[in-house]
């Protein structure tokens, strides 16, 4: 087995490359899809309990099953170091969604060039709001909101937790460390999927979804704010309005119902000098100019820079720890 530091760094770079170049794994074997099936199974059982303990039981059961499955996979492939490394990077890549995140935004822009009806249909898969009567400006806003909100949970957060635990085991190696190194980002993705599936305030889900939603809020609290700062820095590097990006983040990031999603959306609104609006929910930024479909391209470029800059920082941090050790 290669030295732990090189394993951690190479696994991160190769898993990101796999996601960027090839996108999502096939649905039938995608870990997140499998997690969704596990969550659905336990949801049917525990939703009958009409209090918040149902959500706790759902979380504990899902964590246990996912942890056992991952342990079995690591154990099966542990006989060959190279094969284990390949499985590791493939599974780690499944915790990212960079390719899908960027491609989806670009596709909606292309649909706008065809017809607004096609764009409305495409954006309906990205957002929970009704899209039947959205104008072009509101479609563009919805795309940029979805894109930038998901910078955190599609990349920054899983890499943040991967790096944190990587540093921990570099400082204090433990038995079966590769299993735990992979388990940490996988469990983050599990909690994120739990929140996506049951973390809503409908009458049916308000009890079972309470604990998953709170866990997701806690796990994203630090990464979302880090992501917001990186959007600001990226805005400066791309010669966008970095100063306004930071000011709008400070002013508007808390306008969203979620305690975390506004930090990347507000900074993007400020950087592009546009206003992002979800009717009856939030307004981010100032309407200094009319928002247009070219802003999708600018938001995609800003997101790419944010992801690249954050990755570079993580690599530098891991290298510094390695040198110190």
Secondary structure, DSSP 8 states (H G I E B T S, - for coil): ---HHHHHHHHHHHHHHHHHHH-S--GGG-HHHHHHHHHHHHHHHHTTS-STHHHHHHHHHHHHHHHHHHHHHHHHTTT-HHHHHHHHHHHHHTT--HHHHHHHHHHHHHHHHH-HHHHHHHHHTT-SS--TT--HHHHHHHHHHHHHHHHIIIIIHHHHHHHHHHHHHHHS--TTHHHHHHHHHHHHHHHHHHHHHH---STTTTTHHHHHHHHHHHHHHHHHHHHHHHHHHHHHHTTS-HHHHHHHHHHHGGGSSSSSTHHHHHHHHHHHT--EEETTTEEES--SS---THHHHHHHHHHHHHHHHHHHHHHHHHHHHHHH-
